[in-house]
């Protein structure tokens, strides 16, 4: 089979999850701080300031995958991992995506030197990222997928079956479009801002998230129960 070519134009879509509404109660719970604790005043102040600055963002682009007997091509880019092939083999549409807490809040967070304040803003950015991804997922399902089926996601770097090296192909598919939302992939395969996730959405009869195969139970980003 001849290697599929790249699309002439990238049908990218940008989503901005503003305004940011992170409840004080949720932030306190994540930080294990009681509302009567004197530190709650510090948390409230940082939450108020951060909410005015944060601009969570996401980017996604739909493609029709092309499959050979053992590999997947998306926008002309090869994904040779058996795990990726098995998860996407029945999909007519796949949607590579990137979601981030946003460059604005990441830059602002650099001013904090106190360890507790750093923990507060780090937790806030994590929660902003989760909000961004959740809105992105809902939008992708509403715009591109059958409402009666599930939307699933696989993510490079969260399982040994699709290691962090998968970031290279995923970002190549998006063809530099992530720069439009301030996200970059380093030579070491880390994304910046740090509070950023990437992956591929696809339609399935049974919902799937990489979290189902990950045993880390205390992860704030967990989206599904561990099943193994």
C-alpha positions in Angstrom: 0.0 0.0 0.0 1.3 3.4 -0.9 1.8 5.7 2.0 -1.2 8.1 2.3 -0.5 11.7 1.7 -1.1 14.7 3.9 -4.3 16.9 3.8 -3.9 20.0 1.7 -5.6 22.1 4.5 -5.8 21.4 8.2 -9.4 21.8 9.4 -8.3 22.9 12.9 -10.8 24.2 15.4 -9.9 26.3 18.5 -11.9 26.2 21.7 -11.5 28.7 24.6 -12.9 27.6 28.0 -13.5 31.1 29.5 -14.6 32.4 31.9 -13.0 30.0 34.3 -15.3 28.9 37.1 -13.4 26.8 39.6 -15.5 26.7 42.9 -13.7 27.6 46.1 -15.1 24.4 47.6 -13.6 22.2 44.9 -10.2 23.9 45.3 -10.2 23.5 49.1 -11.1 19.8 48.7 -8.3 19.2 46.2 -5.8 21.0 48.6 -7.2 19.1 51.7 -7.8 22.5 53.5 -10.9 23.1 55.6 -12.8 26.3 55.0 -12.1 27.4 58.6 -8.4 27.1 58.1 -6.5 30.4 58.1 -4.9 29.3 54.8 -8.3 29.4 53.1 -7.9 33.2 52.8 -4.7 32.7 50.8 -6.5 30.2 48.6 -9.4 32.5 48.1 -7.1 35.4 47.0 -5.2 33.4 44.6 -8.3 31.8 43.2 -9.8 35.2 42.5 -6.7 36.6 40.8 -6.1 33.4 38.8 -9.7 33.2 37.6 -9.3 36.6 36.0 -6.1 35.7 34.2 -6.6 32.0 33.1 -7.7 31.3 29.6 -7.9 27.5 29.2 -7.7 26.5 25.5 -8.0 23.6 23.2 -7.3 22.7 19.6 -8.6 19.8 17.6 -8.9 18.6 14.0 -10.9 15.7 12.5 -9.5 13.2 10.0 -10.5 10.0 8.3 -7.8 7.5 9.3 -6.3 5.1 6.7 -5.4 1.6 7.8 -3.1 -1.0 6.5 -3.0 -4.5 7.9 -1.1 -3.4 11.0 -0.7 0.4 11.1 -2.7 3.6 11.0 -2.0 6.8 9.0 -3.6 10.0 10.1 -3.0 13.0 7.8 -0.2 11.0 6.2 1.5 10.4 9.5 2.2 6.8 10.5 1.2 5.3 13.8 2.8 1.9 14.0 2.0 0.9 17.6 -0.3 -2.2 17.8 -2.2 -0.5 20.7 -3.1 2.6 18.5 -4.0 0.3 15.6 -6.3 -1.9 17.8 -8.1 1.1 19.3 -8.7 3.1 16.1 -9.2 0.2 13.6 -13.0 0.5 13.6 -13.1 4.3 13.4 -14.3 6.4 10.4 -13.3 9.7 12.1 -10.5 10.3 14.6 -9.8 13.7 16.2 -6.3 14.5 17.4 -6.4 17.2 20.1 -4.4 19.3 22.5 -5.9 20.9 25.6 -4.1 23.3 28.0 -4.5 25.5 31.0 -3.3 28.4 28.8 -0.1 30.3 28.4 -1.4 33.3 30.4 -1.9 31.5 33.7 1.3 29.5 33.2 3.3 32.7 32.8 1.6 34.4 35.7 2.3 31.4 38.0 6.1 31.9 37.7 6.0 34.8 40.2 5.1 32.5 43.1 8.0 31.4 45.3 6.2 30.3 48.5 5.7 26.5 48.4 2.1 26.6 49.5 1.2 29.3 47.1 2.9 27.3 44.3 0.8 24.3 45.3 -2.4 26.4 45.1 -1.7 27.8 41.7 -0.5 24.4 40.4 -3.7 22.8 41.6 -5.8 25.6 40.0 -4.0 25.1 36.7 -4.6 21.4 36.8 -8.3 22.0 37.4 -8.4 24.5 34.6 -6.8 22.0 32.3 -9.5 19.4 33.3 -12.2 21.9 32.5 -10.7 22.7 29.2 -10.4 19.1 28.2 -14.0 18.3 29.3 -15.4 21.2 27.3 -13.3 20.1 24.3 -14.5 16.5 24.5 -18.2 17.6 24.7 -17.7 19.9 21.7 -16.0 17.2 19.6 -18.8 14.7 20.4 -21.6 17.3 19.6 -20.0 18.4 16.3 -18.4 15.3 14.9 -19.7 12.1 16.4 -22.9 10.0 16.7 -24.7 11.2 19.9 -25.9 7.7 20.6 -22.4 6.2 20.9 -19.5 6.9 23.3 -16.5 9.1 22.8 -13.2 7.6 23.8 -9.6 8.8 24.0 -6.1 7.5 23.9 -3.1 9.6 25.1 0.6 9.2 24.3 2.8 8.7 27.4 0.2 7.4 29.8 0.7 3.8 29.0 3.7 1.7 27.9 1.6 0.5 24.9 1.7 4.1 23.5 4.8 5.7 25.1 5.7 9.4 25.2 7.5 9.1 21.8 4.0 9.0 20.3 3.9 12.8 20.9 6.1 13.3 17.8 3.6 11.7 15.4 0.6 13.4 17.1 2.1 16.9 16.8 3.1 16.2 13.3 -0.5 15.4 12.4 -1.5 18.8 13.7 1.3 20.3 11.6 2.4 23.1 14.0 -1.2 24.3 14.6 -0.6 24.0 18.4 1.4 27.2 18.2 -1.9 29.0 17.7 -2.8 28.2 21.3 0.7 28.7 22.8 1.6 25.0 23.2 5.0 23.7 22.1 6.5 20.2 22.1 10.2 20.2 23.2 12.9 17.9 21.9 12.5 16.0 25.2 8.8 15.4 24.2 7.4 17.5 27.1 4.6 19.9 26.4 4.6 23.5 27.5 2.7 24.9 29.3 3.2 21.9 31.6 -0.5 21.6 32.3 -1.3 20.4 28.8 -2.7 17.1 27.5 -2.8 15.6 24.1 -4.5 12.6 22.5 -6.9 11.2 20.0 -10.7 11.1 20.4 -12.6 8.4 18.6 -16.1 6.9 18.6 -16.8 3.5 20.3 -19.6 1.3 21.5 -17.9 1.1 24.9 -16.3 4.1 26.4 -12.5 3.9 26.9 -9.9 6.1 28.6 -6.3 5.2 29.2 -7.1 5.7 32.9 -8.8 2.3 32.8 -5.4 0.6 32.5 -3.5 2.9 34.8 -3.2 1.9 38.5 -2.5 5.3 39.9 -5.6 5.9 42.1 -4.7 9.4 43.5 -4.4 11.2 40.1 -6.5 14.4 39.9 -6.8 13.8 36.1 -8.4 10.3 36.5 -11.4 10.1 34.1 -12.3 6.4 34.6 -11.9 3.7 37.2 -8.9 1.2 37.0 -10.3 -2.1 35.7 -7.3 -4.4 35.8 
